[in-house]
């Protein structure tokens, strides 16, 4: 370790060296970054408490011995243990907002962020009041918190079956000073939400099928299995949501659910259901929308 550290001096040196090491180790990227260079930059700048993007004048500044050792140790963890950078830094970004995370929650990466940024247009009209929102299977609370900031008049429930995940969500809710607006609720889907009615229910539930789960890169095995695993076809949780959601939606409410690769299994099992599959300008797929009336018609 010491000989390597002695040969590297600047921020740019460490980013370049880390990028090379990550590529040589054939790491998998997809938890906030999609390439070795961005992953190395994320780790270096976080360790040094520096912002992104970094001013050009700082790239050639020299590091202290302690800083070098801290960066080296995180690089080694990333390579030898295949831990995604977001878990090493305890920091993830969703809709340009920072969230604390640990291995009790999935690393935020849902395309639903784009929907929230656009205030769910055109599915929710600008003049339509949104008073009650549910983020089902909230994890880190990123969807609930982003919705609360986008709809400041709305009350937002953030529910999850995992008490460990809810502790992370509550930490993020408190950091954003939203305790009066966002409420963390321990619940197995809708079990503890009786008598609730929502304008909007959003869910990024577990949806990984057995085959995909058996073949995921090692990085994904650091994420909670509870947040990924969803039976042979990936639809165990989604089917429960479809059959229960209508009871908790207002008359003109909508349901939005991410199902990822299980989209095709869902269409095969429910060929008559008029799922609206949403499109994203920044990439992403496997997110459907159903109205309350559609749910009543097809999941009575």
N, C-alpha and C positions, 0 to 999 in steps of 0.2 A: 504493500500500500504506500509506504513512505516514498519509494523511488518514483512512483507515478505522481504523487502529490507534488513532489519537488520539481517535476518537469512541467507541471501545469501552473499557470500564474493568474490568468485573467478570467473574467466571466465567459468570454468567447472561447477560451481554451477548454473550459469545463463543458460548455454546451457542445462544442465540436467533438470532444473525446467521448462524452456520454452518448451522443448520437451514434457514433461509430460502434460503441460497445452494445447498444441496444439493437442495432441492425445485425451485428455479428451473432447476437444471442437469439435472433429470430423471435423477438417478443411480439405479442399481439397487442394492437391498439384499437380502441373503440370505447373507451370510458372517459370521454372528454376530449381526447386528442385522437388523431388517426394516423400519426406518423412519429418516427423516432425523434426528429428534430423538435417538434412541439412538446413532446413528452420531456425531453431533456431541459428545454427552456422552462417548462412548468416547475420542475423540481428545483432547478437552480434559483429561479426568481423567488419562489416560495421560501426556500431556505434562507435567502438573504433579505427577505421582507421587502422586496422590490416590486414595483408595479409592472403590469403589462398594458400596452407595449412599453418597452424600456427605451429611454432616450439614448440615442446613438452614442453620446459622449461617455456613457457608462460601460459599454461593452468591453473596452480595453482596460478598465480599472482592475487593480490587483486585489486578490483575496488574502485574508489572514489565514494562518495555519489552521485555526479552529474552524473557520468557514469551509476551507478545503476538505477537512475531515468529515464535517457534517454532510456535505454534498456527496462525497465519495461513499459514505455509509448508506445513504438513501439510494444512490445508483446501484450499489451491490444488492440491496434488498429487492430493488426492482428486477434485477437480472436473476438472482439466485432463487428468490421465492416467488417470482412472477406476480408480485403485488402491484395492481394498478396504481399509477401516480396519485390518483385522487384519494386512495386510502392511506398513502404515505404522507400526504400533506393535510389530510382531513378537510379537504376543501374541494367543492365542485361548483360548477356554474350552470344555471338554468335560466333562460330568458334574460341573460346578462345580469343575473343576480347571484351573489355568492351564498353558498349554503355549507354549513358544517355537516360532515358525514363521518361515519365509521362503518365497520363491517356488519353492523346490525341492519343496514339499509342498502338498497341498490344504489349504484352511482347514477345520478340523474342524467338522462340522455334522450328523453322522449320528444318526438316532434310536436307533441301537444303544446309545447312552449310557444310555437308559432301561432297556434289558435288563440291562446290567451293574449298574446301581444296584439292580435287583431280583434280582440274583444268578441271572438267567435262569429265575426261577420262572415257571411250574410245570415248565419243561422240564428243569431240574436240581433234584432234590429236596434238601432241606436236609441230609439225612444221607448224601448221595452224595459221596464224596471227589472232588475235582477236582485232579489232580496235574500235568497237562500241558495247556497251552493254546497255540494257535498263532494269532497275528494275521497273516494273509496279506495282503500289500500294505499294510504298516503305515503308510507315510507318516511323519507326525510322531511316531508311536508312541503316540498318545493312547489307542487301544483297548487295546493291550498293557499300558500302564502302569495304566490304570483297572482292567483285569482283575486285575493283580497286587495292587493295593490291596484289591480286593474278595475275592480268594482268596489270602491271604498264604502259604498252604502250597503253592501251585502254582508250578511253573516255567513261564515264559512265553517263547516264541520270537516275535520280531518280525522278519518277513522282508520284503524288498522288492528289486525288480530295480534300483532306483536307488541308487547309492552316495551321491549327494547327499542323498536323502531319509533314508538310514540315518544320515548324519552328524547330521541334525536329531533323529532318533529317539534316537540315542545321547546327544546333549546333554540331552534331556529325561529319559532314563533316569538319567543321572548326577545331574541336578538333584533328582530324587526319591529318590536314594540307593538305587537298585534294581539295581545292577550284578550283584549275586549272584543275582537272581531273574529279571530280564528280559534276554534275549540278542538283540542285533541281528545278523541273518544276511543276507548278500547272496545272494539266490536268485531265479531266474526261477520263480515259483510254488514248486513242490515240488522243483525240480531238486537243490538242495543240502541237502535235508532227509531224505536216505535213512536208513532204519532208525528213523525217528521214528514214534511213535504218540501220538495226542492224545485226551484226553477231549472237547475242544472246539476246533473250528476256526471262527474268525470271519474274515470278509473283507468289506472295502469296496473292491472292485476297480474298475478302469475299467469304465464301463458306458454311456457316452454314445454314442448312435448318430450316424451321419453327418449326418442332417438336424438333429438338436438341436444338434450341435456347430457347424454352420454358422450357427445362429441365436441363439447365446447372447449375452447382453449383454456389452459390453466388459470389465466387471469380471472375468468368467470367463477372459478371455484372458490374464490375469496368472497364472493357475494353470498348473502343468505339464501340457502336453498329454498326456504319458505317463500321468498319473493320471486322465485323462478319456476319451480316445479308445479306442473298442472296436469298430471296424468298422461295417459298414453297418447291422447290427441291434442294435449295442450289446452283443453277447453273445460276442465273440471270446474274452475272458478267462474269462467265467463258464462257458462250455462246457468249457473245459480244466479248470477247477476241479471241475466235476461229474464228469468222467470220471476224475479222478485222486485225488480226496479220500478215497475209500473205503480206499485203500491206507494212508492215514496216520491213520485213525481207529481207536480201540479199538472192541471189539465193541459196546459200548453208547454210543459217542460220538455227538456231533451236529455238524452243519455249519450255520452261519448265514451267509447272504450277502445283502448289499444290492445290488439291481439297479435301483432307482429306476424311471424311466419305461420301462425295458426289460422290466419285469414282463410286459407283455402279449405282447411278442414271444417271451418265454420260455415262457409258457403255450401259445402257438400252436405252438411247435416241439416241446414235450414235453407233449401233452395228457393223457397217461396217468400222468404222474409226480405223486404225491400231495404237492405242495408245501404246506407249512403257511405261510400268509401271516400274519405277525405284526402285531398291532395295538398302537398306542401312544397313551397318554392325552394326551401333549403334542403329538401330531401327527407325521406321517411315515408313509410306506408304501413298498412295494417291497422288503421284507426277508423272505426265506423261510428256513424251517428244514427240513432233512431229517436223518433218522437214518442211522446207518451201515448198518443193515439195508435201509433204503429205497434207499440208494445202490447197495448190492450187487445189489438186485433189479432196478433199472432202468438201471444204468450198468455192466453187467458187461463 
